[in-house]
Amino acid sequence: MRLIDFNLSTIDLHPALRLYWEHDGQQTPVVDLQTQHHQLRLITGAGRPLTLDQLRTRSQQVDQQASLFVAQDPPQRLYGYRLVPHQILFG
């Protein structure tokens, strides 16, 4: 999923939605962002999850064609998300 596609698909969503990565039934907060090689990598871990508004603000200067990844070794490409109450779950 590209950043522009994510932004367009979430334009009408509440900016306070919290961001999580869902993998193997576990939800891990997205706590930071990192750019590298035309990728926007979501950093997961312990801590307070970013909001949709924080992601938008922090990614304003990022190439909108950048693909979304979860920062792992190797990075895992994200293809979509789903909505649950008060959360966006990337998967």
C-alpha positions in Angstrom: 0.0 0.0 0.0 1.3 3.4 -0.9 1.1 6.4 1.4 -1.1 8.3 -1.0 -3.6 5.4 -1.1 -3.6 5.2 2.7 -4.2 8.9 3.0 -7.0 9.0 0.5 -8.7 6.0 2.1 -8.6 7.5 5.6 -9.4 11.1 4.8 -12.8 11.0 6.4 -11.7 9.0 9.5 -11.4 10.5 12.9 -7.8 11.9 13.5 -7.6 10.5 17.0 -7.8 6.8 15.8 -4.8 4.9 17.3 -2.5 2.9 15.0 -1.6 -0.7 15.6 0.0 -3.6 13.7 -1.8 -6.9 13.9 0.2 -10.0 13.4 -0.6 -13.6 14.5 -3.5 -12.3 16.5 -1.4 -9.9 18.5 -1.8 -6.1 18.3 1.4 -4.0 18.7 1.3 -0.2 18.9 2.9 1.8 16.1 5.1 4.2 18.1 7.2 5.9 15.4 8.0 6.3 11.7 11.1 5.9 9.6 11.8 6.6 6.0 14.3 4.6 3.9 14.6 3.8 0.2 11.1 5.0 -0.9 9.6 3.2 2.1 7.7 4.6 5.1 8.4 2.1 7.8 6.1 1.9 10.9 8.1 1.3 14.0 6.2 -0.9 16.5 6.9 -1.6 20.2 5.9 -0.8 23.7 4.5 2.7 24.3 1.7 5.0 23.4 0.5 4.4 19.8 0.5 7.1 17.2 -2.7 8.6 16.1 -3.9 8.9 12.5 -3.3 12.7 12.8 0.3 12.2 14.1 1.0 9.9 11.2 -0.4 12.4 8.7 1.7 15.3 10.3 4.9 13.3 10.4 4.6 12.0 6.9 3.8 15.3 5.2 7.3 15.6 3.8 7.5 12.0 2.7 7.1 11.1 -1.0 3.4 10.2 -1.4 4.4 7.3 -3.6 6.4 5.7 -0.8 5.2 2.2 0.2 4.2 1.3 3.8 6.2 -1.3 5.6 6.5 -2.6 9.2 10.1 -2.2 10.3 11.3 -5.8 10.8 14.3 -7.8 9.5 13.4 -7.9 6.6 10.8 -5.1 6.4 7.3 -6.4 5.8 5.2 -4.7 3.2 1.7 -3.6 4.3 -1.2 -4.2 1.9 -4.1 -2.9 4.0 -5.7 -2.2 7.3 -9.0 -2.7 9.0 -11.0 -0.5 11.4 -12.1 -1.5 14.9 -13.5 0.8 17.5 -10.9 3.6 18.1 -8.2 1.8 16.2 -6.7 1.3 12.8 -5.1 -2.2 12.5 -2.5 -2.6 9.8 -1.9 -6.2 8.6 
